[in-house]
């Protein structure tokens, strides 16, 4: 799972009328099942932008396709959607 160290921000966690910018849905390239995604639970992630890094933690699974939900300390900006995140711990 060395290629799973970098993933992408897919979207914010949303409801019918709200969205939560502190919680984001992430996709990692070689993670295709719930079992593989479960191994990422509790790992720390970082969204790098120059010197500033938003740090978060993978807290839940999302669906059956291997997506995970990460909760960040501060909300990610809108231009973070589609960009890379990396596992740091």
N, C-alpha and C positions, 0 to 999 in steps of 0.2 A: 504494500500500500504506500510506496514511496511517492507515486504520482498523486495520491490523495492529499498531499500536503498543501496544495493550492486548489481553491474552489472558486465559485462565483456566487455573487449575491443575486438571487432570482427576484425576490420581491419582499415587501414588508409583510408581516403577519397581519391579516385583515379580517374584518368581520363585515356584515352587510352594510353597516353605516360608519364604521370606524377603522382606522389603521393605527398600528403601534410602531413608530419608528425605532423603538428600542429593540424590537424583536424582528429578526429577518430570517427568511427562508434561504438556505444555502444548498448548492449542488456541488458535489465533488465528482470529478470525471470517472473514476473507476468504481464508484459506489453505486450499485444498481439494485440492491435488495435491502429489506429491513434488517436482516442479520448483519450485513456489512456496515450499515449506518449505525447500528446499535453499538458497534465498537468505538465509534467516535464520541459517544456520550461523555460529557464531563471534560472534554478537551478544550483548551483555550484557543481562541482565534483572534486575529488582528486584521483590521482593515487599514492598510497603509496609505497615507497621503502625505508625501514629502516627509517632513519631520514629525508630523502629528500622526499618532496611531490611535484608533478607536479599538479598545479591547473588549472582548466578550467571551462567552462560554456557551458551548453547545448543550442545550437543556432538554430537547425533545425531538422526537421523530415526526416527520410530516408525510403522511400517505404511505403508499406501498412501493414507491419507486426509488427509495434511498435518499430522499431529501431530509434535511435536518433543520431545526430551528435554533438559532443562536440569540441569546439575550446580551445586548451590549450595554456598557455602563452609561454611555450617552447615546442619543439617537443618531443614526447615520443620516447624512444629508441625501437629498433626492438624487444627486448625480452619482451616488454610490451604487445604484442599481445597475447590474451588468458588469461591475468591476470585480477584481480578484480579491479574495481573502486568503490568509494563510494560517495554518495551524502552528501555534508557537509552543504548545505544551501538552 
